[in-house]
Amino acid sequence: MNASGEYYIVIDSDKCDGCEDCAKKCPKSVLEAVKMIVDIEERCLISVKEEYRNKLRYVCAQCMPEKTKPPCVATCEKNAIEWIWKSSR
């Protein structure tokens, strides 16, 4: 999430299997697979790298989803990743 609260990458932990297809398609390497506890079970899920969490507005600008899906979203066969980009237009 961006510090402004207007730019989000949302990962659905029920759908994500940690395959890393979205991370591989990201031109800026914003995503990574991490081990997390989900419903008392350790699983591998995709997450935004810590160093990018407050910079999505700038780092992900080239993939702004105004006309097409960003590469990370388009490549996820399980529809586990979603962009929320609240444009100021």
C-alpha positions in Angstrom: 0.0 0.0 0.0 1.2 3.5 -0.7 1.3 5.9 2.3 -1.4 8.0 0.6 -3.8 5.0 0.9 -4.6 5.2 -2.8 -2.5 2.4 -4.3 -2.9 -1.2 -3.3 -1.9 -4.6 -4.4 -4.3 -7.1 -2.8 -3.4 -10.8 -2.5 -6.2 -13.2 -1.7 -4.6 -15.7 0.6 -7.4 -18.2 -0.1 -6.5 -18.3 -3.8 -2.7 -17.7 -3.8 -0.6 -20.8 -3.9 2.8 -19.0 -3.9 3.6 -20.1 -7.5 5.5 -16.8 -8.1 4.2 -16.3 -11.7 3.1 -12.7 -10.8 6.5 -12.0 -9.2 8.3 -13.2 -12.3 6.2 -11.0 -14.6 6.7 -7.8 -12.5 9.1 -5.5 -14.4 10.2 -3.8 -11.1 10.5 -7.0 -8.9 8.0 -5.6 -6.4 6.6 -9.0 -5.4 8.2 -11.9 -3.6 7.1 -15.3 -2.1 7.2 -15.4 1.7 6.2 -17.9 4.3 3.2 -16.7 6.4 0.9 -18.2 8.9 -2.7 -18.4 7.4 -5.4 -20.0 9.5 -2.8 -21.6 11.8 -1.0 -23.2 8.8 2.3 -22.0 7.4 2.0 -21.3 3.6 4.0 -19.7 0.9 2.2 -16.6 -0.4 3.1 -13.6 -2.6 3.7 -10.3 -0.9 4.9 -6.8 -1.7 8.5 -6.5 -0.8 8.9 -4.3 2.4 11.1 -1.7 0.6 8.2 -1.0 -1.9 5.2 -0.9 0.4 5.0 2.8 0.7 6.3 3.5 -2.9 3.8 1.7 -5.1 2.6 4.9 -6.6 6.0 5.6 -8.0 7.5 2.1 -8.5 4.4 0.6 -10.2 3.5 3.7 -12.3 4.5 2.1 -15.6 1.8 -0.6 -15.0 -1.0 1.7 -14.0 -4.1 -0.4 -14.6 -6.2 2.2 -16.4 -6.5 0.5 -19.7 -5.2 -3.1 -19.3 -4.4 -5.4 -16.4 -0.9 -5.0 -15.0 1.4 -8.0 -15.8 1.2 -9.3 -12.2 -2.6 -9.4 -12.3 -2.9 -10.7 -15.9 -0.5 -13.6 -15.3 -2.3 -15.0 -12.2 -4.4 -17.9 -13.3 -6.0 -18.2 -9.9 -7.1 -14.5 -9.8 -5.4 -14.1 -6.5 -3.9 -10.7 -7.1 -5.8 -7.4 -7.6 -4.7 -3.8 -8.1 -6.7 -1.0 -6.5 -5.5 2.2 -8.1 -7.6 5.2 -7.1 -6.9 7.8 -9.7 -7.1 11.4 -8.8 -8.6 12.3 -12.2 
